[in-house]
Amino acid sequence: MNAPTLKGREKSSYETRFGSLENYEKGRVEIINDDPRHYAFSNVFEVASGAKPYEKIAVGKNLEYVLEAIRAEGTSEWRTAAHDEFALVMDGEVEITLVKLEESPLAADAEGSVALEGEPAGRRMGRVIARRGHMTLLPAGAAYRFSAERPGVILQQTIAGPDTQFRWSEIAQSL
């Protein structure tokens, strides 16, 4: 008997599993026809499980852009960037508070986000309650702060900056 088809293609069975800080499986890369030394692979949940709250640990890089795994727990410091950033909540619930800064402390071409001292001066833009799968824009020229009552995970897209930690040897798949 032939496998059922969908418009001329064989139907396959796939299973989607969602990870969390409490329940994740160590990831791996299956190399088909290439050299495994060309790849670094990490699991954002595994990286966040061993991180301090709000450490910015790079788990992906493309030119100057990075994806940072961030453990959301408690309240972060205020931060700002001269460019847009995006925060994707991978686990838990994170409140993101935004303030439009009266004056940015950064040069227009500054890379990455930086911590701000104290409360930012500016107009409150509001807050977002983000849960698993929600993505929030962190606009250029705004200050933002994360808050999470229980541990969660944020995957942040940004440009590598002074607080980005590169720990490839610790997080990469061992060959």
Order of alpha helices (4+ residues) and beta strands (2+ residues): beta-beta-alpha-beta-beta-beta-beta-beta-beta-beta-beta-beta-beta-alpha
